[in-house]
C-alpha cells in the first residue's frame, strides 16, 4: 500500500480511528477535520495544540467495564464511530510493549476493521503514545525546562524493562534506540526525563536521580496514539508500520507469561 506524502497524509487518513489498549485503562479516539484542534489528555481535559498544520478535532471514549469478564473495546469503538457519519480512512493502534491480552484484542480489532473496510493501519510504538501524552500534559516540553529527550521504560518485570530513547525533532518525537535493558546497562540520556511506572527497578530510578534526571509517571490515551500515527506517516519514520493490516503485529519485549507457563506444562512428562 502506497504511503501518502507529507502534504497528502492528513487528508488521506482522516477520519482516523485510534486504539490504545496496551494498558488496562484503554480508550478509543476519532480524529477528524475541524475548525480547531483539541488534544485530549488522559485526565479528560482538552488542550489546544498546533503540532500540525491541520486543524483536527477529537472524539475520545474510555473503554468502560470489567476487561476480565466482558468486551470493553468494541462497544467503545461503536460509540466513537456512531458520533460521525463519515467513513474512516485509517486505523492506528498502540502496538506495545504492554499487556498481552489488551494488545492481542486491539491488534485483532484493528486488523478486522482495516481488512473489512480496505483501509490502511498504523502500528504506533506505545512509547510514542506516552511521549505525545506527556507533551500534551505540559511535561517533556523542550522549550519549558530544557528537556530534549525522553527515556521511556515500559513492561518492567523484575530487573529488566523495555527502554525506548526518544529525542525531539522538528517533526516530533523520534526513536533513537529501543530494546530490553536492566539497571546495570542503563545510562541516562542527557537533558532527559525518565518516564516509568512504579514497577521499574528502584536501582534505575536511583541511578537517574544521581545524574539529575527527573522521573515522571507515564500517560496513555487514544488521542495521543492518533496524533503520533499522523506524525509517523507524515514524517515517513522507519519506526512505523504503515499499510496492509496483514503485517500488523504487537511488540512483546519477552515471551508472554501465559506462553511460558504453557511450555512448562507441556514439557512435564
C-alpha positions in Angstrom: 0.0 0.0 0.0 1.5 3.3 -1.1 2.5 5.7 1.7 1.0 9.2 1.3 3.3 12.2 1.0 3.6 14.7 3.9 1.0 17.0 2.2 -1.4 14.2 1.4 -1.2 12.3 4.7 -3.8 14.1 6.8 -6.5 14.3 4.1 -5.8 10.6 3.1 -6.0 9.1 6.6 -8.8 11.2 8.2 -11.1 10.5 9.9 -8.6 8.3 11.8 -9.6 5.7 14.4 -7.0 5.3 17.2 -7.0 2.5 19.7 -4.9 2.5 23.0 -5.2 -0.8 24.8 -1.6 -1.5 25.7 -2.6 -0.9 29.3 -5.7 -1.8 31.4 -7.0 1.8 31.1 -8.0 1.6 27.5 -9.6 4.2 25.2 -10.6 4.8 21.6 -10.5 8.1 19.7 -11.6 9.5 16.4 -9.5 12.3 14.8 -11.3 14.3 12.1 -11.0 17.5 10.2 -12.4 20.5 12.0 -12.0 24.2 12.6 -9.7 23.7 15.6 -7.6 21.0 17.1 -8.3 19.7 20.5 -5.8 17.3 22.1 -7.3 15.3 25.0 -5.0 14.2 27.7 -5.7 11.1 30.0 -7.3 13.3 32.6 -10.1 14.2 30.1 -9.1 17.8 29.8 -8.9 19.4 26.4 -5.9 21.4 25.5 -5.0 23.4 22.4 -2.2 22.2 20.2 -0.6 23.3 17.0 1.8 20.5 16.4 0.4 20.0 12.9 -0.6 22.4 10.2 -4.0 20.7 10.0 -6.8 21.6 12.4 -8.2 18.4 13.9 -10.9 17.6 16.4 -11.0 14.6 18.7 -13.8 12.4 20.0 -12.5 10.1 22.7 -14.2 7.3 24.6 -12.9 5.3 27.5 -13.3 1.6 27.4 -15.7 1.0 30.4 -16.4 -2.2 32.2 -14.6 -5.3 33.6 -12.0 -6.3 31.0 -11.6 -9.7 32.6 -15.3 -10.7 32.0 -16.6 -8.6 29.1 -15.6 -7.0 25.8 -14.8 -3.3 26.6 -13.2 -2.4 23.3 -15.7 -3.0 20.6 -18.5 -1.1 22.4 -16.2 1.9 22.7 -15.3 1.7 19.1 -19.0 1.6 18.2 -19.8 4.7 20.3 -17.0 6.7 18.7 -17.9 5.7 15.1 -21.6 6.4 15.8 -20.7 10.0 16.6 -19.7 10.7 13.0 -21.3 9.5 9.8 -18.0 9.7 7.8 -16.2 6.6 6.6 -12.8 6.3 8.4 -9.6 6.4 6.4 -7.2 4.6 8.7 -6.9 2.6 12.0 -4.0 3.4 14.3 -3.2 1.2 17.2 -0.8 1.3 20.1 1.3 -1.8 19.4 3.3 -2.3 22.6 5.0 -3.2 24.6 2.2 -3.7 27.1 -0.3 -6.1 28.4 -0.6 -9.4 26.5 -4.4 -9.5 26.5 -5.0 -5.9 25.6 -2.5 -5.9 22.7 -4.0 -9.1 21.2 -7.5 -7.7 21.4 -6.6 -4.2 20.0 -4.5 -5.6 17.2 -7.2 -8.1 16.2 -9.8 -5.4 16.2 -7.6 -3.0 14.1 -6.9 -5.8 11.6 -10.6 -6.8 11.3 -11.8 -3.2 10.8 -9.0 -2.4 8.3 -9.4 -5.5 6.3 -13.1 -5.3 6.2 -13.0 -1.6 5.0 -9.9 -2.0 2.9 -8.1 0.9 4.7 -4.5 1.1 6.0 -3.3 0.6 9.5 -0.5 2.3 11.5 1.2 0.5 14.3 2.4 3.1 16.8 5.1 2.1 19.3 3.5 2.6 22.8 6.5 4.7 23.8 5.5 7.3 21.2 1.9 7.3 22.6 3.4 8.1 26.0 5.6 10.8 24.6 2.7 12.6 22.9 0.5 12.2 26.0 3.3 13.6 28.3 3.8 16.5 25.9 0.1 17.4 25.8 0.1 17.5 29.6 2.9 20.1 29.5 5.7 17.8 30.5 8.7 16.9 28.4 8.5 20.2 26.5 11.9 21.1 25.2 11.1 24.8 25.4 9.9 24.7 29.0 12.7 23.1 31.0 15.5 22.1 28.6 14.2 18.6 28.1 15.2 17.4 24.7 15.0 13.6 25.2 12.8 11.0 26.9 13.9 7.7 28.4 10.7 5.7 28.5 10.8 2.4 30.5 7.8 0.1 29.8 7.0 -3.5 30.5 9.2 -3.6 33.6 9.4 -7.1 35.1 11.8 -8.0 37.9 15.2 -6.5 36.9 14.5 -5.8 33.2 12.4 -3.4 31.2 11.9 -2.2 27.6 13.7 1.1 27.2 12.9 3.5 24.4 15.1 6.5 23.9 13.4 9.4 22.1 14.6 12.8 21.0 12.6 15.8 19.9 13.0 16.8 16.3 11.2 19.3 14.1 8.7 16.6 13.0 8.0 15.5 16.6 9.4 12.7 18.8 11.8 10.3 17.1 13.0 6.9 18.4 16.8 6.8 18.7 17.0 3.3 20.2 14.8 0.7 21.9 15.4 -2.7 23.4 15.5 -4.7 26.6 17.6 -3.2 29.4 18.4 -3.6 33.1 19.8 -1.4 35.8 23.4 -2.5 35.1 23.1 -1.5 31.4 21.2 1.7 31.8 22.9 5.0 31.2 20.5 8.0 31.4 20.3 10.3 28.3 21.5 13.9 28.8 18.8 16.5 29.3 16.2 13.8 29.5 13.2 12.8 31.5 12.8 9.2 32.8 9.2 8.1 32.2 8.4 5.0 34.1 5.7 3.5 36.4 6.1 2.0 39.9 7.2 -1.4 38.6 10.6 -0.2 37.5 13.6 -1.5 39.4 14.3 1.1 42.1 18.0 0.9 41.2 17.2 2.5 37.8 15.4 5.4 39.4 18.3 5.9 41.9 20.8 6.0 39.0 18.7 8.6 37.2 18.4 10.7 40.3 22.1 10.7 40.8 22.5 12.0 37.3 20.0 14.8 37.9 17.3 13.0 35.7 13.7 13.6 36.9 11.3 10.7 36.8 7.6 11.1 35.9 4.7 8.7 35.5 3.7 7.6 32.0 0.4 8.6 30.5 -1.6 6.9 27.8 -4.6 8.0 25.7 -6.0 7.1 22.3 -5.9 10.7 21.1 -2.1 10.7 21.6 -1.9 7.4 19.7 -3.8 9.1 16.8 -1.5 12.2 16.7 1.6 10.0 16.9 0.3 7.9 14.0 -0.1 11.0 11.8 3.4 12.2 12.7 4.9 8.8 11.9 3.2 8.6 8.5 3.8 12.2 7.5 7.5 12.0 8.6 8.0 8.6 7.0 9.7 7.3 10.1 11.3 3.9 9.8 9.8 3.1 13.2 6.3 3.0 11.8 4.4 0.0 10.3 2.1 1.6 7.8 0.0 -0.2 5.2 -1.7 -3.5 4.9 -3.3 -4.8 8.1 -1.9 -8.3 7.5 1.5 -7.1 8.6 0.3 -5.5 11.9 1.9 -7.2 14.8 2.2 -6.4 18.6 5.5 -5.7 20.2 6.3 -8.2 23.0 9.6 -7.5 24.8 9.7 -11.0 26.2 7.7 -14.2 25.9 4.3 -13.7 27.4 3.9 -15.4 30.9 0.9 -17.4 29.7 3.1 -18.9 26.9 5.9 -19.6 29.3 3.5 -21.4 31.7 2.1 -23.4 28.8 5.5 -24.5 27.7 6.4 -25.6 31.2 3.2 -27.7 31.5 3.8 -29.2 28.1 7.3 -30.2 29.0 6.2 -32.2 32.0 6.1 -36.0 31.4 
